[in-house]
Amino acid sequence: MKRKVFPLLAAVIAIGFQGLLADTVSAHDVNVTASGSCVNNVATISFTANETFFAFSNPSIGIFFNDTGGVGSPVATGSFSSADNFTFSGQAPAPAFSTSVTVTAIALAPWTDSFPAGQSHTVTVDISALKCAPPSTGRFTGGGKDIQSGVVTVTQGLTLHCDLLLSNNFEINWKDAAGAHQFHLLEHTFALCTDNTNIIQAPPVAPLDTMVGIGTGRYDNVPGYTVEFTLVDAGEPGRSDTIKIKIYETDNPTHVVLDLPTTFLAGGNLQAHFDQPHK
């Protein structure tokens, strides 16, 4: 009879040990929630990091934007440092020109029970609908030809409004080693229009000479792509005008299909205007 008791006792001990092990593993969890808003006309991410199982604490939790591996520097750090402090919150500006931001919390140091660091959790915040820049007036029209390092020739035509209202159009065409490509703007989502006193934009007189913008559209007839651009009207006849364009897959920003650095127009003209009357 005694021999039958020991296997049963061993099984109970094993189950208890497995439960303890499971609790230990679950004790080393990092979670994060986040949201986006405009703070002083700047797109800002607010975040809260927390631990779900209050058993062990971690002295260093890093918050990273668009960096799920924690390769760069954290935008903020906090700690799960005591028995009554298993959460911390904060906010930081969103990366420039972002339409969405991945927010990752990573345990940067070993836990108080010496369990190794590295646990992480990531959420994605869509900020494409935020209109954080103060409304401004004016618009850009025109187009032109740009040559990137003598290899890629880009042409574009555009009508873009600083307040994002009325009709906004942006067509970009280029050729590279893979063939001919096109981007067609579907929505103009962000514009920041400024007047640099060091740039002589006239004629005609306009309330701006520079537009920094973001939009979404189709690349080679496939939707789901984002364009970031900077337009500068530096006067007539257009040889001093510059343009900068970057087009990438919205859900995979590392997939860049066009990256034109700031380039003088090789032909054409970018023209800043007062806005058209509208409500």
C-alpha positions in Angstrom: 0.0 0.0 0.0 2.8 2.4 0.8 4.3 2.0 -2.6 1.1 3.3 -4.2 1.2 6.5 -2.0 4.7 7.6 -3.3 3.7 7.8 -7.0 0.6 9.8 -6.0 2.7 12.1 -3.8 5.2 12.5 -6.6 2.5 13.4 -9.1 1.1 16.1 -6.7 4.5 17.5 -6.2 5.1 17.6 -10.0 1.8 19.3 -10.6 2.6 21.9 -7.9 6.0 22.5 -9.3 4.6 22.9 -12.8 2.1 25.4 -11.4 4.8 27.3 -9.6 6.9 27.3 -12.8 4.0 28.6 -14.8 3.4 31.4 -12.3 7.1 32.3 -12.4 7.1 32.6 -16.2 3.9 34.6 -16.2 5.4 36.9 -13.6 7.7 38.4 -16.2 5.3 40.1 -18.5 5.4 43.6 -20.0 2.4 45.2 -21.6 1.7 48.6 -23.1 -1.3 50.6 -24.3 -1.1 53.8 -26.3 -3.1 56.5 -28.1 -2.4 59.5 -30.2 -3.5 63.2 -29.9 -2.5 66.7 -30.8 -0.5 68.5 -28.0 0.3 72.1 -28.9 -0.2 71.3 -32.6 2.2 68.4 -32.4 1.2 64.7 -33.0 1.9 63.1 -29.6 1.8 59.5 -28.4 0.6 58.8 -24.8 1.5 55.4 -23.4 1.1 53.3 -20.3 3.3 50.3 -19.5 2.3 47.8 -17.0 3.1 44.3 -15.6 0.1 41.9 -15.5 1.4 39.5 -12.8 2.5 41.2 -9.6 5.3 38.9 -8.4 8.6 40.4 -9.5 9.5 43.9 -10.5 11.8 45.3 -13.3 14.0 48.3 -12.6 14.1 49.5 -16.3 11.4 49.5 -18.9 12.1 51.3 -22.2 9.5 52.7 -24.5 10.4 52.7 -28.2 8.6 54.2 -31.3 8.9 52.4 -34.6 11.6 50.2 -33.1 10.2 46.9 -32.0 13.6 45.4 -31.4 14.9 48.2 -29.1 17.9 48.9 -31.4 18.0 52.6 -30.9 17.4 54.8 -27.9 14.1 54.7 -26.0 11.9 57.8 -26.1 11.2 57.2 -22.4 12.1 54.9 -19.6 10.4 53.9 -16.4 10.3 51.1 -13.9 8.2 48.5 -12.2 10.2 49.2 -9.0 8.1 48.2 -6.0 5.3 46.1 -4.8 2.8 49.0 -5.4 4.3 50.4 -8.6 3.7 48.0 -11.5 2.8 50.7 -14.0 4.1 54.0 -15.4 2.8 56.4 -18.0 4.1 59.2 -20.2 4.0 60.9 -23.6 6.4 61.9 -26.4 6.1 63.4 -29.9 5.4 61.0 -32.6 8.1 60.5 -35.2 7.9 63.2 -37.9 5.7 62.4 -40.9 4.3 59.2 -39.3 0.8 58.1 -40.1 1.0 55.2 -37.7 3.4 54.5 -34.8 4.4 51.2 -33.3 4.9 51.6 -29.5 7.0 48.9 -27.9 7.7 48.4 -24.2 10.8 46.3 -23.5 12.3 45.1 -20.2 15.9 46.5 -20.3 17.3 44.9 -17.2 17.0 41.6 -15.3 14.0 41.3 -12.9 14.3 41.3 -9.2 14.5 37.5 -9.1 17.4 37.7 -11.6 15.2 36.5 -14.5 16.8 37.7 -17.8 15.5 40.9 -19.5 14.1 41.2 -23.0 10.3 40.7 -22.6 8.4 43.1 -24.8 4.9 44.1 -26.1 4.0 46.2 -29.1 0.9 48.1 -30.1 0.3 50.2 -33.2 -1.4 53.6 -33.0 -3.0 55.1 -36.1 -2.5 58.8 -36.2 -3.4 59.4 -39.9 -6.6 61.2 -38.9 -4.8 63.7 -36.7 -4.7 67.3 -38.1 -2.1 68.7 -35.6 -0.6 71.5 -37.7 -2.4 74.8 -37.3 -4.6 75.6 -40.3 -2.7 77.7 -42.8 -3.6 79.3 -46.1 -2.2 78.9 -49.6 -1.7 76.2 -52.1 0.9 74.8 -54.5 0.4 74.0 -58.2 2.7 73.1 -61.0 5.1 70.2 -61.7 8.4 69.4 -63.2 11.1 67.0 -63.8 13.8 65.9 -61.3 16.9 63.7 -61.9 18.2 61.6 -59.1 22.0 61.1 -59.4 21.6 60.9 -63.2 19.9 57.5 -62.9 16.2 58.0 -62.0 14.1 60.6 -63.8 11.0 61.7 -61.8 8.2 63.8 -63.2 5.2 65.2 -61.2 2.1 67.3 -61.5 0.2 68.7 -58.5 -2.4 70.9 -56.9 -2.2 70.8 -53.1 -3.9 73.0 -50.5 -2.5 73.9 -47.1 -5.8 73.4 -45.4 -6.4 70.0 -47.1 -9.7 71.2 -48.5 -10.9 71.4 -52.1 -9.4 69.1 -54.7 -5.9 67.8 -54.0 -4.0 66.1 -56.7 -0.4 64.6 -56.9 0.7 62.4 -59.8 4.3 61.1 -59.7 5.9 59.1 -62.5 9.4 57.7 -62.7 11.6 55.0 -64.3 14.2 52.8 -62.7 15.9 49.5 -63.5 12.7 47.7 -62.8 10.7 49.7 -65.3 8.1 52.5 -65.2 6.2 53.4 -62.1 3.4 55.7 -61.0 2.0 57.1 -57.7 -1.5 58.6 -57.6 -2.6 60.5 -54.5 -6.0 59.5 -53.0 -6.0 61.6 -49.8 -3.9 64.5 -48.7 -3.6 63.9 -44.9 -1.1 66.5 -43.6 0.3 69.8 -44.7 2.6 72.3 -43.0 3.0 75.5 -45.0 5.6 78.1 -44.1 7.1 81.3 -45.4 10.9 81.4 -45.1 12.1 85.0 -45.2 15.3 83.9 -46.9 13.5 82.6 -49.9 12.2 85.0 -52.5 9.1 83.3 -53.8 7.4 86.0 -55.8 6.0 86.5 -58.4 3.2 86.1 -57.7 3.0 87.1 -54.1 1.9 84.2 -51.9 1.6 83.5 -48.1 4.0 80.6 -48.3 7.0 79.3 -50.1 7.4 75.8 -48.6 4.9 73.0 -48.0 5.8 69.8 -46.1 3.1 67.2 -46.7 1.9 63.6 -46.3 -0.7 61.7 -48.3 -1.8 58.2 -49.2 -2.6 56.7 -52.5 -1.9 54.0 -55.1 1.5 52.8 -56.3 1.4 51.1 -59.7 -2.4 50.8 -59.2 -2.0 49.1 -55.8 -3.5 51.1 -52.8 -1.8 51.2 -49.4 1.1 53.5 -50.0 2.2 56.8 -48.3 4.0 59.8 -49.8 6.0 62.3 -47.8 7.1 65.4 -49.7 8.6 68.9 -49.4 7.9 71.5 -52.0 9.8 74.8 -52.2 9.0 77.7 -54.6 12.1 79.8 -54.9 10.9 82.2 -57.5 10.8 82.3 -61.3 11.5 80.7 -63.7 11.7 77.6 -61.4 15.3 76.5 -61.7 15.8 77.2 -58.0 12.7 75.3 -56.9 13.3 72.1 -55.0 11.3 69.0 -54.3 11.8 66.0 -51.9 9.7 62.8 -52.3 9.6 59.5 -50.4 7.0 56.8 -51.2 6.7 53.7 -49.1 4.2 50.9 -48.2 2.1 52.3 -45.4 2.0 49.1 -43.4 5.6 48.3 -44.0 7.6 51.6 -44.0 10.9 49.9 -44.7 9.5 49.0 -48.2 10.5 52.2 -49.9 9.7 52.4 -53.6 11.0 55.9 -54.3 13.3 58.1 -52.2 14.2 61.3 -54.0 16.3 63.6 -51.8 16.0 67.4 -51.9 16.6 68.1 -55.6 16.5 71.2 -57.9 14.0 70.9 -60.7 15.6 70.0 -64.0 12.5 71.4 -65.7 9.1 72.8 -64.9 8.0 75.0 -62.1 6.5 74.8 -58.6 4.2 77.7 -57.9 2.9 78.9 -54.5 -0.4 80.9 -54.5 -2.9 82.5 -52.2 -5.7 80.0 -51.6 -8.9 79.9 -53.7 -12.0 81.3 -51.9 -13.9 78.5 -50.2 -15.7 77.7 -47.0 
